Amino acid sequence: MGHGAEPRRTKLYDEELSAAVAQAQQGDETAFAVAYRLVQPGLLGYLRGLVGDEAEDVASDAWLEIARDLGRFRGDGAGFRGWTATIARHRALDLLRRQKVRPRASGTEQDVLDLPAAHNTAEQAFETLSTQRALALIADLPRDQAEAVLLRVVVGLDGPASARVLGKRPGAVRTAAYRGLKKLALQIGPERDGAAGDADEKGEV
């Protein structure tokens, strides 16, 4: 699929999410389930990058808060993704403060990267990896770069929305995401070349 199709995909995704959230705010439980289905994979992937195997428990706590405060939310689908990511991040940081350990990454969620996101060469290369390998690579990035990449690629937020979640200037987040993706691309390149070499040796096309 060409790059031009990605903004359309993201728009349709957020339109569906926006409609579901609006209906959920009127008490429609089925619509809330739709919003959950649309947001949870990316949210869980983001949390796996922060708290590893504790991600599902943290996500559950976050969704309890999201459900409780849903009536206070104002915004569209993209805004809802940012709002839920902010809540999830606060819960993750609470856990990390209690554990007094640095963020770590692990995970087996295989659909995490099948989400709308702005594409460039580094991101496309990143998306060819398995989720577990991708999160392992992110774990080696500096904390600011790791979070910026997770929010941009896994959650699918744009620069300003990612900045609001992190409480930083958009320029700082864009720079962190760029540096993180550049480092990932440099690491992914040899892996992809090695995989291609293995295939050639086996006579695979």
N, C-alpha and C positions, 0 to 999 in steps of 0.2 A: 504494500500500500504506500502511495506517495506521501510526502510530507503535507501536501495540501489537504489531504483527507483527515489529518489528525485534529486540526481545530474544529472541523465539523463534528467529529466523533466526540470530542470533549464537550462541545456545545450541547449535543443531544443528551449526553450523559448528565450534564448539570441541569438541563431542562427537566429531565425525568426526576432527578433528585429534588429539585426545587418544588415540583408539583407534589411529590410524596411528602416532603416536609410540611408544606402548607396544609395538606389534608391531615397529617398526623397531629398538627397543632389544633385541629378541630376535633380531635379525639378518635380519629380513624386508626385503629390498631393495625389493620392490614397495611396501610400506607407507612406506618412506622416500621413495619417489617421490611417493606421495600427499601426505605431509606437505610436501614441497617444492612441489608444485603448489598447495597451499592457502596457503602462506606467502609464496612468492616474489613474487607481484604487489605485495603491500603492502610487502614489504621493499625491492623494487626502487624503488617509488615514493618511499619514505622516503629512500633513498640518492640518488635523482635530486635531491631537494630539498637534499641536503647537498653532493654532489660532481659534480652534473651528468652529463656524458657519461662520466665514469669509473665510473658506478654499477654497470654490469654486471661490470666487473673486480673492484670491491670486493665485490660480492655473491658472486662466485665464491670469493674468498678467505675470505669469511665462512662460506660453506657447507662449505668444507674443514675449518674449525675446528669448525663445528656437527657435522659427521659424525664428526670425531675425538673430540669430547667428549660425544657423545650419551648415552653410558652414565652420565654424571655428572648428567644432567638429572633433576630431580624436580619433578613438577607436572602440571597439566592442560593442555588446549589453549591456554587464554588465557595461562597461564604460559609455554608454549613460544613463543608469539608475542613475549612480552616478552623472553624469554631470547635469542631469535634477533636481536631488534632491538638488544639491548645489545651483542651480539657484532659486528653489522654497524656499529653506531655507533663502536665502538672502532677497527675497521678503517678507517672513513671518516676519523676524526680522525687516525689515523696518516698517512693519505695527505695530509690537509690540512697537517699539521705538516711533512711532507716538501716539499710544494709552497709552503708559507708563503703561502697565499692564503685569502681568506674563502670560506665556503660559497657556492655558486651553484646556480641551478636551471635545468634545461632538461629536455626529455624528450618521448618520443613514445609511452610506454606507455599504451595507450588503456583498459586494464581496471583501472587502479590504483584508481579510486574506487568500483569495484563490489565493495566489501568491507563486512563488518559494522562498524558504528560507531554510537555514540549520536547521535541526531538532534536538532537544534533548527533554528530558522529559518535561522540563518547557515549551518549545515552543509548544509541542503537546497539553499540557493541556491548554495553552493560546488560542490555535486555536479552542478549543471546545466552547469558550464563544461567545456570540453575539458580534458584532463589537462595539456596543454602550457600553456594559459592559466592554469590553476589554480596550477601550480608557478611560473609567472612571477610571479604575484601574491604567492605565499608568499615568493619571493626578496626582495621589498621589505620584508618584515616584519623587526623586530629578531630577532636570532638565537634568543633564548629563546622568543619567540612562534612563530617559524617551526617550531622543533623540536616544540613542544607541539602545534601544529596538525597537523603531519605524523603524529605518533604517534597522536593521537586520531582523525583523520579518515581517513588513508591506511592506517596499520597497524591501526587499530581497537582500540587499547588504552584501558582506562579510566583515570581519573585516577591512582589509586595505582600502577598498572603503569607508566604513563608516567613517574611520579616516580621509580620505581626505575631505569628505563632512564637517566634524566638525572641521577640522584644528587641530587635536590632534594626539598624538602618537597612533599607532595601539594597543599597550599594554594597554593604558589607556581606550580606547574604548572597548576592549574585557572585561576588568575588570568591566567597567560600565554596559555593556550588561549582563554579568554574574550575577552581584549583582541585577540588575533590574529584570531579569528573575527569579532569586531565590526568591525574595520578592513576585513576582507575583504568583509563584508556591505555596508558603506558603498560600497566600490568596485564590487561586483557589481551593486548596485541600479541605478545609472545605465546600466550596460552592458545589463542586461536590459530596462530601460525603452526604451533606444535601439533594441534589437533588435525590441521590440514595435512601436515607432513605424515602423520600416522595413517591418515586415510589414503594418501598417495602410495605409501609403502604396501598397503593392503590391496591396492588396485581398485579402491573405491572412487566413485565419481563425486 
